Amino acid sequence: MTAWELAQGVAASSRDDARGPARVRWTSMAGVFVHPYRAYRRLHERHGDTLRVALPSGRRLWLTRDPALIRRALVEEHARLIRPRAVVEDIFAVTVGANIVASNGARWRRKRREGEDHLRATEAGPQLAALEGCARELIADARAQVERARGALDLLPVVERFAATVALRVVAGLPLARTDARFERLGEALALMMRETQRLADVRKRAFLFAAAPRLGARYEARRVRRLRRAVEVVAEVEPDPVRRELLLAAYENPSTTLAWALCFLARRPELITELRAEARAAALLRGPLDLAQLDRLPLANAVARETARLRPPIAYLIREARDELSLGPGLELRAGDQVLIIPWVVHTDPARWPAPERFDPARFLDPDGERGPLLSFGVGPRSCVGARFALRVLTLAIASVALALEWSASPGARAPSPSGRFPWSEKVRCPVRARLAEL
């Protein structure tokens, strides 16, 4: 499945007003400091699909949920709308270096090809066998935690151990046992890298607090960067190749976050867990060597993964900066330095384009001709997530594996958590559940 197929529906749209988008002052975005996702959605509800925000710096921010404009910005004009220097250099370059995420132009194209080649190798041979081993350990770990639990069980630690195992064994090719001290040290370093990067990129701090108090921001960031670099050094000891190190980090963070949310959603839909278990058994999952054809026989597990990624997008925001003057349509004349901001969660919960948008309904993805809106869970266009196919494969396998191992439901009185959009990636979720062993 290509990234563009994942983003089907992006082509259809209409402009709010023939005169162009609404123009608003930057003070209208103050709500972002409290709850970014809700603030962005309110701005669209008040001003339409696209609005132009005049920033104090004199630059302009174009906030859009218009599918046609999204396609124009991320696909047709991707070479002229690049990742902003502040995002590339101040945040991601510290974590992963100038590789796939933190580069533009010819360097980006070269590094992306290297990443695609490496991930292609995970589809067969030792890496596929390693993925099978990760799934078996996930089942054993989940069942062991249930047997030891007293009261509510938090599945997040199980999910994070599984993601670390996949990242280290499948992506990095390191045959480390979980009992190996290096496994624990590397897992802690990966978690620290993502945590510190998230904090560096906190929208509320960068957009408001540090803009008003730059010296405070500089001290805060210097401290975070020092911690981050120490963690990077730990991972670099075992994976010196910078592109594979970036893939390793992504393979840890995004699947673990999305899988945790999926299990949380399923805790409120026990009938789906029963259906997932029946599907996995019918596909003879893990009753012999794993092959990709087995995963193709898990459409419901794949649909759960895709619906979870719709409601809790791994990428919280997509931002691009104009290299020079260009027009994206009538009334959409960008100057050099103007930025286009797209919030996938806002696009995915737009009732004008998604029926019952906030309902968890994997059936949307079971019917190829079903009614769906634009999907940006992994981005779209040439700069979409290089690991989207790998991530969906891992998530499909993991969701089916947990369903084979356990039956679980939400703890009484537990509130359904919601995302905030503070960080560039979806936040991790802790979801206490009641669980018991399923018959294998």
N, C-alpha and C positions, 0 to 999 in steps of 0.2 A: 504494500500500500504506500503510495507516494504522499508527501506532505500536502500536495495540492488536493489529492483525493480526501485527505483528512479535513481539509478546509472547504469542502464542497458547499456551495451556496453563497460563496463570497461575491459572485458576479451580479446578483440581483439587488437593486436599490433604487431609491429616488432621493433627490435633493430636497431639503426642508423648504427652501424658499429660493425662487429664481434670483433674488438679489444677493444670495450668498449666505454664509453662516452668520450666526449671532456673534456680536462682539461684546466681550465682558472684561471687567477689570480683574486684576490678579487677586484682589481681596475677596472675590467671590469663591475662591478656592480654599478659603480658610478652613472649611470643614474637613479638608484632607488631613489636617493635623489631628483631628479626633478619630475619624474612621474613613480611610481613603476610599474603599470600595463604595460605601454608601454615599460619600460626597460626590464622587464621579458620577454615580447613577443619578443623583438629584440634579446635577448640572445638566445632564442630557435630558432628563424629564422636563426641566424648566426651559432649556434653550434649544433643544432639537438634537439631531444626529451629529452635527458638527458645530463647534464653536471656536472662536478665536480669542485667546486670552493675551492681553497686553501685560508683559512681565516688567518688573521694575528696571531690569537691565536694558530695556528697550527692545529686546527680542520678543518674538511672538510664539505662543504655543497653540498648536491646532489640536484640539481634543476631538476625536471622532469615533463613532461606532457605525458609520455608514459603510456597508460592505463594499460598494463600488470604490469608494475612496481608499479603503483599506487595501483592496487589490491593486489600485494604482500606486499606492505608496510602497507596499511591500514586495510587489511582483514587477510591475511594469517599470517603475522608476527606482528600483533597488540600488542601482549603481550611483544614483545622484542623492539618494537619501540614505545616509550611513549611520552607524552607531555613534552617538556623541562621544567626544573626547573625554568628557567628565566621567561617563559610564565606563568607557574602555580603559582609560589610564588610572583613574582614581579608585576604581572598585575591582574590576575583574583582572586587570593586569597583575595586581599584587597576588591574587590567588592562583591564576593559571598561566600568567605570562602572555605574550603577544601571539596567541595561537588562534583557535577557532573563534571563540567568543570575543576576545579582546584584540581584534585586528580588522582591517578593511582592505579592499583592493586585491592586488595580486597575491600578497602574502596570505590573506584570508582564503582565497581560492585554493592555494597550494596546501595549506594546513587542513582545510576541509576535506580535500581528496585523501590526505593521509588518514584522517579520522574515518572516512567511509571505508577505505580499504581494510583498516584494522577491525572495524565492527563486522564487516562481511565475513571475516575469518571466524567469528563466533558462531556462525550458522552450521558448522560441521566439525567433525574431528574431536580433538581433546576438549575444546571449549564447550561444545554441546554436551559432552559427557560431564564436564564440570558443572554445567547448569543443572543437569539432572541430579547430581550429588547435592547441590544447593537446595533443590526442592525437597529431596528426601530429608535433609537436615532440618528444613523448615517444619516439616510435619513432626519430626521427632521432638524438636524444641517446643513447638506449640503444645503438644500433648504432655510433655514434661512439666511445662508451666501450669497447665490445668491441674495436673495431679498434685502439684505443690501448693496451689493457690488456696487461700482461706478468704472467702468472700469474693468481692469483685476482682477481676483480672484486667490488667492493662496490657494490651497486645503490642504496644509500640516498641518495647525493648526487643521482642521477638522479631518484629518487622525490621528494625534497624540492624540486628545481627544478620538476618538474611540478606539485606541489601549490601552490607559490608562484605559478606562472603561472595556474593555475585561480583561485586566490583573488583575484589582482590584476586579471585580465582579465575573468573571468566574474562574480564576485561584486561587485567594486568597479567594474567597467566601465572600467578603465584600460588603454588600448591600448599597453602598454609592451612594447618588444622586449627580449629577454633581454640584448642588448648595451647597452641603455640603463643608464647608471650608476645611475639611480633604481631600476631593477629590483633590482640587487644590494643597494643600500642598504636598500630595503624588505624584501627577503627576509631580510637579516641582522637587521633590526629585529623581524620576525615570529618568527624563530627565538629571538631573545633574550627576547622577551615570554613565549613558552611555556616556555623553559628556566627563567627566573627565577620564573615562577608555579609551575612544578612544584616548585622548591626551597622556595618559601614554604610550599607545602602538603605537604611531605614528612611523612608520617604518623609516622615514627620520631622526627623532631625535635619536632613539635608535641605529640605525645601523651606523650612521655617526657622528652627532654632539656630542652626549654624549659619544661615544666611544673615541673621540678625547679629550673631556673635561669632564671627569667623575665628577669632583666637581660641575661643572655647572649643569650636569644632576642630581646629587644627590639633590641639592637645588630645582631644578624644580620639581622633583618627590615628594619631601617632602611636598611641597606646594599643589600639586595636591592630594596627599594621604590624607592630612588633610581635604580638602573639600569633598573628596569622603567619608571619614568615617563619617562626619557629616550627609551626605545624607543617608548613610546606616543606621545610628541610627534612622532617621525619619521613614524609611520603616520598620525597625525591631520592632518599637513600635506597629505596627498593624499586622505584620506577623513575629512572632518570630521563626517559623520553617525555618531553613536555606535552606533546599531543595526547599520548596515552594517559598521562597523568590527569589531563583535563577530562578525558572520557571516564577515567576511574572515578573522579569526583562526581561527575554528573550521574554515573551509574549507581552511585551510593545515594545521592540526595533525592533525585526526582522519583525513582521507583519507591523508595521507602516512604516518602511523603504521600504519594498517591495511593499506595497500598494501605497505609494507615487510615486514610479517609475512606477507602472502599470498604474496609472491614467495619468502620463506624457506620456507614450508610446501611450495610447489610445487616447490622445488628438490629435495625428497625424494620427489616424485611425478611423474617425467618423463612418465609416460603421460598424466597429466592435461593437461600442457602441450600435448601432441600433440592431444588432444581439443579443447582450447580454441582452438588454431589452426584446426582443421577447422571448428569452429563459427563462428568469426569470418569465415572465408572463405565459408562457406555463406550467412552473413548479408550478404555484400558490404560488410563494415565498412570505411569510409573509402575506398571506391571511387567515392564521389560525396559530395554534401552529407550531413552527418549529420542524421538525424531520430530521434525517440524510438522509432519503430517498430523501427528496427534494434536498439536495445538490448533490446527485448522478445524479439528472436530470439537472445539470448545467455543462455539459462537456466543453463548451466554456469558462465559467468563470474559471474553474479549469485549462484549457489549458493556459489562459492568466496569471494566477498565476505562473504556472510552467515555461512558457517562460520568464516571467519577472525575476524569480529567476535564470534562466539560464544566461541571459544577465547581471543581477546585483546580483550576488550571495550574499546571506546574510552573508556567511563566506568568507572573502577575501583571507585568506591563511590557509593552513593546514600544520603544521610543527610537525615533530616527531624526537626524539633523540634515538639513539641506546644505549641500556643498556649495551650491550656487543658486542663482535665481531660477525658479521653474514654476510652471503652472500645473496644478492638479485638477483644474476644471474652472468653470465660471465662478468668479469670486474667491478663488483659491490660489492666489498668486503668492508664492513663498519667496522670501528673501533668503540670502545666504545666512545661515545661522538659525533660521526658524526651525522649530521642532514639531514633529507630529507624534502625538501620544495616543496609544490604543490600549484599552484595558480589556483583555479577553473575558474576564468575569462579567463585565458590563455587557459586552457583546453577546455572551452566552445566556444572559438572564434578561434579555430584551423581549418582552411579551409580544412585540410586533413581529418578531421573527422566529420565536421558539414557543410552541404551545406549552402551557403550564411550565414556564421555564425553570422554576426553582424546585420542581418535583423530581426526585430521583427515580428515573424511569429508563432502565437499560433497554427496554423494548424499542426505544427510538432507533437503536442501531442494529436491530435484528432484521428489519425490513429495508432492503436496499432502496426502495422507493418511498420510504417513510418521510413524513414531514419534518425537516430539520433546517435549522438556520445555519449561518456561517460558523465554522468551528476553527478556533485558533489555539487549541490547547498546546500545541507544539510549534506555534508560529505558522508562517505560510511563506511560500516563495523560496527563492534561492538561499535565504538565510534562516530557513526553518531549522528546527532542532535536528542535528545530524544523527542523533540516537533515537529518533521517534519510533522507528520500527523495532529496534532492540528493546526499548522501554515497554512497548505494548506486548511484546512477546514475553518478557519477564513478568509483567503484571498479570497477564492471562494465566501463565503457569502458576504463579504464586496464589492467585485468588482460587483457582481450582484445587490447589494443594491444601490450602487451609480448610476449604469446604470438605475435602476428604477426611481431614483430621478431626475437625471440631463441629459442634453445634453451639452457637452463641446468640445472645440477645442483649439488648441494652439493659443496663442496671436500672432498677426502679428509681424513678425520680431524676435520672440523669438527663440533663438538658442537651439538646442537639447543638454541638458547637458550630460556629460560623466563622468564615475567614474575614480578615480585615484589609488585606492588600498593602500592609506596611512595607513589605519586603519584595525583592525581585522574584522570589520563588514563593510558592504557597507555604504557609506555616505548617509545622508538624501538629498533629492532633493527638491528644490523649483521650481515649474513649473507654472508660471502664465498662466491662461486660460481664455477664454471667455465662460461663462456658462449661460444657461437658464434652467428654470424648465421643466421637462418632465411631461407629463400627467400621473398621477398615475392611 
